[in-house]
């Protein structure tokens, strides 16, 4: 019963996580993440942040660098997506997610 009560307390809070990503292109299947940022809010108050560049398996196209400002040099020492995802999932926890410019 306690687990259900704790989950309900989280869902009834006004804490949520806003997420934004940058990628090597527009395809969610063919392209890769190169940056992920998340901000945890309680109402309108920022209470925590998570942000990192991500090293893709392919080079970042020139036109993507022009849009994002992220270069291949900037990500060459960054962690791979497999290292980042568990940390991001832990940061989000059970809170609702709001994604910037996401398609349904």
PEQUIMO-V131448 format. One line per field, one symbol per residue. psi: psi as a letter, one per 40 degrees, with the letter a starting at -180 (. if undefined). A space follows every 10 residues. Layout:
BEGIN
psi=???
END
This chain:
BEGIN
psi=dddddddddd deifhihhii iiieaehedd iiieihiihh ihbehheiih hiihhieiih idddddddeh idddedeiii dddddddddd ddbeiihhhh fii.
END
